[in-house]
Amino acid sequence: MERLIILPVLVGLIFTMAINGWYFVMGEEPVILKYLNVYNNNPLVSYPGYFRYLFGFSGILQLVAALTLTAGLIRRDILGNRPVSALKWGILFAMFSVLIFGFMARITSNHNGAANLYFYLVLLYLLLWYVEKNISLEGSGIFEKMRLLPVYISVFYTMGFPGWQKIMNTSEVMGKYVNMFSTTFLSRLPGGIPPFIYFLGFLEIAVPVLLLLSIVKKEFLSKKNPFLLNTALFITICTFVMLSFGLSILLNYPGSTNLILFALFTLGLYCYVKSTGNRKEEQGFL
């Protein structure tokens, strides 16, 4: 049962990757807009030209993921231990396709869509963890070097884009935040709303900086102590909690709950990082 219980999940993933991948590659502008506007409260009527290439690439990755997962089932990877099974590669390809789609949702300010794709990615990591724990042996080589890259990329643009907006495009976003919190006690504190926005922007910008340093130190390798990566995840969780507090003050229950979900799913990413490789040299909660 430990091996068979994920069979329907894998079959469902194969079908969704194959169908959506086909539409991503072959779909015309109305189809692309339909995908871009999923969960979107303010539907787009156009999109940048380069999105066509990003959709195509994401679609190709989804088709490759479907084929790779199918090959894994045909080889009966689900029944036997292999160092690096086709199932693991298929899940990784699915992650990269979700990353690209999530990036497009993020930069078009489709916050609900970006959130759902972020959660989707973390759940794929849960699936990968289950495969690694119950089906596939721990292997070595290129897969182990690549499996944490979706963590880096997703957290990088999830935190980096809003941080850039708060710090570098202050004139465009500050007025919105000041007006949003004008009736709350935060506006009556010394300095008003801007210091809080700058502080959040600093935290959000610090995360991609730490992630870049982590890559330079090759913390994505299984025998490295991922201190910088874990610190970036810790700051990310704290930032989501502070943002949730802000929306709670405004009695925005859906928004504040969504941000708590962001924090919980980021904790899931930390748990996966913690589960990979040899972490004996780690000290403390990081």
N, C-alpha and C positions, 0 to 999 in steps of 0.2 A: 504493500500500500504506500510506503514512503516513496517508491519510485513511480507508481502509477497515478497517484493523486494529482500530479501536475500535468498529466496527459491532456485533459480537456483545456487547461490553460494554454498549453503549447499549441494545440490545434486552433483555439480561438485566436491566438497571436499570429499564427500563420495566415489565417483567413483575413484578419484585419490589415496585416502588413501587405498582403498580396493585393487586396482590393484597393486600399488607399494608395499604395505605391503606384498602381496602374493609373489611377486618376491624377496623381501628382505628376506623373510623367506625360500623360497624354491629354490632360484636361486643358481646356481653353480658359480665357479670362473669367467668364462667369463661374466656372468651377473653382478656380483659384480664389476668387473673391469669397465664395461660399466657405472655403476652408479658413481663409484669413478672418472671417467674421464669426467663426464659431465662438460662442460665449460672449461675443462683443456687444457691449451696450451702445456703442456708437459705430454703426456699420461703415466700413470703408467703401468708397466708390472707385478707388484707383489704388495702385501700388507701384513701388519703384520697379523699373525695368529689370534690375538684376534679380528680383524675386523669382522671375521665371526660371533662372538657372538654379537658384537655391531650391525651388520646388522640385525641379528635375533631379537634382542630386539627392535630395531627401527621398524622392520616390524610388530612385535606383537603389539606395541603401535599404529601403523597405522591401523591395523585391528580392534583393540579395538575402536579407534576413529571412524572408519566407522560404526561399530555396534552401538556405543553409539549415534552418530548423527542420524542414522536410527531410533533408538528407540525414540529419541526426536521428529522426524517427525511423527512417528506412534502415539505417545502420543499427538500429535498436540501442542507441546510446543510453536510452532510458533504463535499460536492463543491465548494463555492464559498466564497469569503471574504465575510463580512458583518461590519460594525462590531460589532454585538452580536447574536449568533445566538440562536435559540431553544434551542439545545443548552446554552449558557452559563446561561440562565435556569433551564432544567430542572434542571441540576446544582445550582444555588444553592438552588432550592426543596427538592431532596432533602437538601441540607445542613441546612437549617432544620428539616426533619422529624426528621432524625437527632439534632439538638441537643435537641429537646424530649424525645424518647425517652431520650436519654442523661441528661438532667436528672432524669427520674423514676427511672432506674436508680441514679443517684448518691445521691439523697436517701433512697432505700430501702435503701442500703448493699449493693446488688447490685454488688460491686466488679468481678467478672468481666464482667458485662453492660455496665457503664459503660466498662470498658477497651476491650472490643470495639467499642462504638459510637464511642469516641474514635478508635480506629484506622480505623474505617469513614469517619469524617469526613475524616481526613487523606488517605485514599486517594481520596476524592471530590475533594479539592483537587488531587491528582496528575492525575486525569482532567480537571479544569478547566484545569490548566496545559497539558496536552497539546492540548486543544481550542484554547486561546488561542494556542499556539505553532504549530500545524500546520493549523488549519482557519479560525479566526475572526480577523479583524483587531482590533487594539486600538481599542476605541471610547471614547466619553466619555459622561458623564451618570450616571444613577442607579445603573446596574449597577456601575460602577467605585467608587462611593461605598459600596456595600453588600457587595462581595465579600469584604472582610476581617472583616465583622461576626461570622461564625461562629467565626473565630479568637478574637476577643475573648470571645464568650459561652462557648465551650467551655472555654477556659483559665480563665476567671473562676470558673465553678462547680466545675471540676475541682480547682482549688487553694483556692478560697475556703471551700468547705464543710468539708474536713478541717482547714484552718487555724483556722476558727471553733471547731470542736470542741476542738482542742488548747488554744486560748487562753481561750475563753469557757466551755466545759463541761469544765474540767479535772477536776473531781471525778468525772465520769462516765467519763472515758477514761484518766486517769493510772494508775489501779490496774491496768488491763489491760496497759498498756505496761511498768510496773514488773515485773509478774509474768512477762511475756513474756521480758524480758531479764535476769531475776534470776540466771540461771546463767552469764551472759557476763561478759567482762572489763569491759564498760561499767558494770556495777553497782558495780564496785570503784573506779571513778574518783571524784575529789572531786565531791560533790553527787549522785552516782548517776545514775539514768536521767532524772529530771525536767528538768535543764538541756538535755539533748538534745531532749526533746520540745518544750520551750518554744522552742528555737532553730528547730526545723523548723516549728512553728506560726507563728513570726514570719516566716519566709521565705514560707510559703504565704499568709499574710495580705498580705504586701507585694506579691504578684503582682496581685491584683485592684485594689489601690490604684494601682499603676502603670498598669494597664489603664484605669482611670477617668480618670487624668490624661492618658493618651494620647488618649482620646476627646475630652476637653476641648480638647486642642491640635490636634484634627482630623488626627491622624497617619494615619488610615485613607485620607486623600486621596492620590492617586498621586504628587503632587509634594512631599509632606511627608517630612521625614526622620523615620522611625519609631524614634527612639532609645529612647523609653520602652517602646514595644511590644517591641522587640528585647531590651531589658533584662529585661522581664517573662518573655520566652521563655527567656532565658539562666538566670534564677533558677529557672524551672520545671524546666529540664533538670538543673541542679545538684541540686535537691531530689529529683528522681526517682532520681538516682544515689546520693545519700546514703541514701535509703530502701531502695534495692536493697542497699547495703552492709549495712544493719541486718538485712535478711532473710537475706543470705548468711551472716552470723554464726550465725544460727539454723539453717543448712543447709536453708532453705526455697528450694529451687532454682526451683520454678514461680513463686513470688511474686517472687523477686529478678529472674528473667528477664523477667517481665511488666513490672516497673518499668524495666528497661533498654529494653524495647520502647516504653514511654511516652516515655522520653528520646529515642529514635531518631525516633519519630513526631512529637514536638514539634520536633525538628530539621527534619523535613519541613515543618512549618508555617512555620518561620523561612525555609526555602529558598523557599517560595512567596511570602512577604512580600518577600523579597529580589528575587524575579523580577518583581514588579509595579512599574510606574511608573518614574519617573526617580530613581535613587538616587545620582547623582554627588556629592551633597553629603555622603554618609556618610563617616565616618572610622573607621579601626580595624576590629576584628572585629565590632563591633556595627553 
